[in-house]
């Protein structure tokens, strides 16, 4: 009975995600199939459900057999979700290829980190000019605000995608064009007929 409820919860969650997917598609937002699968598989079913079941269990106005059944089934679903879904989610992510970083995204990340480091160094120079900070041990202070993983650590944890960069470039160009059209529409440059 518990396994059947666990499977039913997964099916219901998939149906809800499917409905959300349809609603998003109506507004032009595309959800990748991998993201949908992860949302179904990794959905958090424990904290809220368990707290509600505990509220039912502690309510003396509800008859005791009902309270026990609600608590037992909810706790069982939580345990199965934690034991099965939580332990297998890394494998599911790996199978779907969601742990792969596109080269374009890796480049954007590296550029952003370089900009942050340059801004931090510039700010440090500005602060060093202030006499209030003359007694600061900068080597010690730097450990607190420049603690960023090196590129080697980042690349060790993530795989780089072999997907052609043209696809990512094409997607970005389309997004920029879409934003441009919306901005022109909002500014009155484009009419409803456009």
SEZALUM-815929 format. One record per residue (C-alpha): x, y, z. Coordinates in steps of 0.05 Angstrom, whole numbers, plus 5000, padded with zeros to 4 digits. Example, Ala and Ser with C-alpha at 12.3 -4.5 7.8 and 13.67 -1.06 7.14 Angstrom:
// residues 2
524649105156;527349795143;
***
This chain:
// residues 194
500050005000;505750485017;509350344951;502850464913;502051134947;509251314932;508151154858;501551534858;505052144887;510252124832;504852054778;500852634808;507053064811;508552904738;501453094719;502053754756;508753904723;505553744656;499954234669;504954764689;508954614626;502754724583;501355384619;508555614609;508355424535;502155854526;506356444550;512256264507;516655984562;519855324545;521654814598;526754294577;524653574587;530653454632;528554014678;521553724681;524153034699;528553324754;522653734781;518453104785;523952674815;527053164863;520753514887;520853674961;515253264991;517553225063;517553855105;510754155091;507153485086;510253235150;508753875188;501453845165;500953115184;503753285253;498453825260;493153305244;496352805291;496453295349;489253525338;484753185391;478353365351;480252845297;479152125316;485351735334;485251205277;484951765225;490652145258;495051525259;493551345187;495152055163;501652065203;503751365181;502551475107;505652165106;511851935144;512351335097;512151765035;517452225065;521951635082;521251325013;522451994979;528752115020;531351405012;529851314938;529452004905;534752364945;539851804937;538751724862;538252454841;545652524824;545151934777;538852214745;542252884734;548252534704;543952104658;540152714633;546653094621;544653674666;551453674700;554553914635;556454654627;556154954558;562655284537;559055954529;556455924600;563355734626;566256334589;560956804618;562356524688;569856634680;568857344654;564157504712;569157234762;574757644730;570458264734;568858124808;576158024824;578158674788;572559064824;574758774890;582058974879;579859674858;575559734921;581359494964;585860034935;580460564950;579860315022;587360285032;587761025016;583261165076;587361285140;582060925182;584560265153;592060385164;592459835217;588959315174;592758675159;590758625086;593257925075;588657685131;582758115108;583457875036;581957165059;574857375076;572957735013;577157404959;575456684976;573356434907;574655754878;580055734825;578455544753;581554854764;576654704820;570754934779;572654514719;573853904763;566653914789;563154034723;563753724654;564154184594;559054084540;560953884470;554654214444;556454704388;556855414412;552655644352;546355384386;547755784448;549556404407;543256324366;539056274429;542256894459;541257294395;533857104394;533057304467;536357984454;532058084392;525757904431;527558404487;528958934434;522158834402;518658864469;522359494488;520459814421;513259604431;513059894501;516260544476;510860594422;515660504364;512059864344;504559804339;500059214358;499859004284;507458934283;
***
